[in-house]
Amino acid sequence: MAPASSLFLTLYGIAAFAVALLYFRPRRQSFVESFPPGPKSPTMPTLDSWVQYQQWGREHGDLVYIRKHNTLIINHAHVAIDLLEKHARIYSDRAMTEMMKLCGFNNILSLEQYSDKWRGNRKLFQQNFRQSASRRFYPAQYRKISQYLRDLTVAPEEFMQHTMSLSQSLIYSSLYGLDIGFDDPLSKKAIEAVALIGRAILEPFPAIELFPWLRFMPSWFPGCGFQQIANKCAQYCREVDNIPFDKAISNLASAGTSLIAELALENEGKPVEIKKIKAMGTVSFLAASDTTMASISSFLLAMIQNPDVQSKAQAEIDHVIGRDRLPTLEDRRSLPYVESVYREVMRMHPPLPLSSRYFLTFCIGHFHVSIEDDFYRGYHIPKGCKNFWPSVWSIFRAMGRDPNVYSEPDKFMPERFLDSPNGPFTSINDIHAFGFGRRVCVGRYMADNTVWLAIASVLATLDLHNAKDNEGNEIDIPGEYTEIFFRHPKPYQSSITPRDLQARDLILATGMVD
Ligand code: HEM
């Protein structure tokens, strides 16, 4: 055979071999087969989604993959730690819709995508909210919680409003040095802003998602009704950014300093930094108010439903602290049962559910999104996968209520922490209600102190019971919870009274000190 034709045959042979290799290589089909198991074409639940998630967990295991929505439901804490913490580089993104961009939410840290900009914003938060820095908030926390006790004593029937007021006013006080009550126009504006943000996130706006260029059309253009909501939302967010910031700066001359004012002074003439500082204030308000309120509200209800726990925690406080002062954060380590009550509230009632209603509308939220393909326990977890991390219903029922970890998981039993081998004072990282990995709640030290102090102070001074009707019969509490964005008890009637005259005097005396 001529050398040319032999060379040709050799090359031909190599090419044919390469084609065969390509053809028979393990391909997409095997990826498909190696996705984590899950229901084939499920209808995503809209109400009580945790029931369905838990059921899927029982049927398919720790990881449940919904291929139709490229969504992974994590049913167990150890998987959340493996993926969201150990593989955090991959699983720290968030999804951002066109509507959210239009509303300007790409400046809201909790919703921002994983990027250098997010890192910069988060760094500012971390510097000011890390454990040691959060001591700065103690005075505001003591002041506002004393005010809360007084409000509960004077107008107990409005306990839900007082709880919200505590959560909001604490942020204004600790960050801006402002005393802003529930009725203040700024509070009202901020509440409206939260509602608008919720609307922009929760409602479906398919037109803008499918045709992003519609953002350039006027609001009267057919299908462009979303423009009005987006404009209003952006305007409210700007006002909520600017009003307290300007007040904090003008207070410097007369009423004194504050964290935000000090940071603004340090960064005078640096517009990019000033924008970050303003955003930190606004995001704190948005991220702290409903979550803190929800945790304290869940505690109040749990105490009414579990009078034995209430009495036991009160007895511990009486024994350790006595009756003539309020608990302080320095007392925390001496009150293991109160700590266990706090841990049990956070286990049973994480305030940030992520209902599927939310999910069905193109939506996003606090779930983590993966930025590249990953392989875990032999499964392929595709890029862009939304990890329904646990503040989703899955933590609430499947993680926080995993019977393999917590016996009788639906019972409010602080003893499970008190009697556990490590005791109740474990790391804050064990409180899964604050999330996982690089997106873990950046305000958690502040939140942890506020919720604990509120719990200890209420237990020290107040008795919580069912309300009674005119015949003196106890009024039943259905114990229902909201289940949209934040999860907290629905309105109910209760009886909140000072434990005795001494407690009443102690509460009212705090007003003279403030
Ligand atoms: C009981 C109260 C609170 C609870 C239960 C809570 C819970 C959470 C959760 C579950 C997340 C998402 C974590 C994740 O994606 O893995 C989060 C994020 C966040 N929280 Fe909190 N939070 C609380 C209070 C606060 C407070 C007081 C602040 C600040 C003043 C705050 C600021 C933030 C911010 C800025 C983020 C977004 C972090 C990021 O995406 O990088 N939170 N929180």
Residues whose N, C-alpha, C, O or C-beta is under 5 A from the ligand:
A	BS01	HEM	L109 S110 V283 S284 A287 A288 T291 T292 S295 P351 L352 H366 S391 A433 F434 G435 F436 R438 R439 V440 C441 V442 G443 M446 A447
